[in-house]
């Protein structure tokens, strides 16, 4: 089924635009004239079905493993196409009405009752050479009732999709048939995806969308920074209500829409150049967290084995990789605060990581001080840091070194005391707004089920 969304581009408007002086054209938003179209849900065989191999994998790349159904959610994929404007990385309007065709992935509640009214729209990350839903945090997003939409806006990701499944993705193109090879169309494509989900039909089924939050991690945060700083000021009718820039650059321009900027310890390399909090900006720094930590790697490993030609990537890092500090808990808390901020309730501020000159301040265990201190840092069972080294992406993974059992018993004296301290750390973070109550409850349950600070088991002798 095909849905025609938004305003229609008419010959009269286009003719009038051509007669207007160039500086006026630069000040007008393509979103006033360009109407994206969605087509779908795209049919195909589900992952694991023998037909999927025969039909060249006609399911969404990196489709989830089925956990959505039991949470009352559905995953669907749509083609998104229309005409987009091309912009340089400094916001110069290069061309108008360039045809494109891409895809969006929608993970949403089936029922209106489960929906909180807010769509998290992620600019899919392509650093690894393919689309990565880096900010899909299924347990948290579904529990809070968000819908999530992933947008394939960049050439690298789309080229991979075309090769991965010519049957499903062979007609996708975000280059204007080769005219714009460095993602000049990506900014307007991302904005048009937001237009599409606002219509209350098509991609969102029967859900009525109240807010759309733009979210991007790492490289995608950088693309969103360009959009926010240079392109958004030219747009007369913005389509995003708020922005969450995660583990990457953030905007310098002071706009009117609220902005979160959430950074892992990895991403904070000095105490200089921090943009101060304001009526429209919050910067949170998470101690011990990695740019790319354990949760995302664990979630994507089986999907990588299923969908990547070489399976899940392996890394040889200087130290044990992947910090276990759950940055994603803070990211989704940021989404919740953004939705409230859009309605007028300002979010809490957070302390910065502490520096002594050019070096981060660390305690006797080597744990970073300052910033948001989640229970894994306040009541440690391992040394988690945002630092590492080694091949390829190791410097982004942070490190994880479990403490010895004897040391844990010395630190906490008993298992009950350990659980009590975790509970206190959870309560503190929940009260300050850095941790959602649902995640805090899981933290306490995990602590209670653990063997931390329990006396060593006696071996019976016969």
Beta strands, then each sheet from edge to edge (+ up, - down):
strand 1: 2-4
strand 2: 37-40
strand 3: 73-87
strand 4: 93-109
strand 5: 118-123
strand 6: 147-151
strand 7: 211-217
strand 8: 242-246
strand 9: 258-264
strand 10: 281-286
strand 11: 355-356
strand 12: 359-360
strand 13: 382-385
strand 14: 399-402
sheet 1: 1+ 2- 3+ 4- 6+ 5+ 7+ 8+ 9+ 10+
sheet 2: 11+ 12-
sheet 3: 13+ 14-
end
